[in-house]
Amino acid sequence: MAPREKKERKARSALSDVVTREYTIHLHKHVFGHGFKKRAPKAVKAVTEFARKAMGTQDVRIDPGLNAAIWNHGIRNVPRRIRVRLARQRNDDEDSKEKLYTLASFVEVADFKFHSSRRSLSTLITELLSGVKISSCQESETLAPNVPPPQVLLIVRVLQGVLMGLALFTWWFEEMWAEVSSSHGHSTTAKPED
């Protein structure tokens, strides 16, 4: 077998280093088999290790909301799964040896199904307001200010279509109701009381 040629790596820009992604972490497999009094600390360490591997930074910071969500039911009863938003950001400290750090924050979800590639409506609204594209499978890009992403425009158009359909249906229903009531001798206006 011939030796493989080494490919030259492209230099990474600082803009592409700043990225936000959402992940679901299965905590149960990290705390299963551990003593009750070590479960919540082990879960926090598992989230830190997951963020370190996923984002490629040694400096991982846990948001207090994420810590509270892990410890919410005590030291023993750690949630089976947890949805986290990992944001790789620039480190502003001049004396730090790492130029990037990862901030892990809690994302509250109703259930954990179908989150791998779909973005939720709350994520899309957050993107629209902050101007940063949040994705679970792609790196984020900075959007032009006051320009909504195409997904938000699509959702707005779909909602407009649904509202137009509801308006047409209510108009049609009122017309049909008036026609049926007049054919049966009922008046659509209320009778005056004596």
BELKA-V25119 format. One record per backbone hydrogen bond with DSSP energy under -0.5 kcal/mol. NH is the residue of the N-H (numbers start at 1). CO is the residue of the C=O. Records with the same first field share a line. If there is no record, write none. Layout:
NH->CO  CO
This chain:
17->13
18->14  15
19->17  88
21->86
23->84
25->23  82
26->24
27->25  80
28->80
30->27
31->27
32->28
34->31
38->35
39->36
40->75
42->38
43->39
44->40
45->41
46->42
47->43
48->44
49->45
50->46
51->47
52->48
53->49
54->50
55->51
56->52
60->58
61->102
63->61  104
67->63
68->64
69->65
70->66
71->67
74->71
77->73
78->76
82->25
84->23  82
85->105
86->21  84
87->85  103
88->19  86
89->87  101
91->99
92->90
96->93
101->89
102->59
103->87
104->61  102
105->85  103
107->83
124->120
125->121
126->122
127->123
128->124
129->125
130->126
131->127
133->141
134->132
135->20  133
143->131  141
147->144
148->146
152->149
153->149
154->150
155->151
156->152
157->153
158->154
159->155
160->156
161->157
162->158
163->159
164->160
165->161
166->162
167->163
168->164
169->165
170->166
171->167
172->168
173->169
174->170
175->171
176->172
177->173
178->174
179->175
180->176
181->177
182->178
183->179
184->180
185->182
186->181
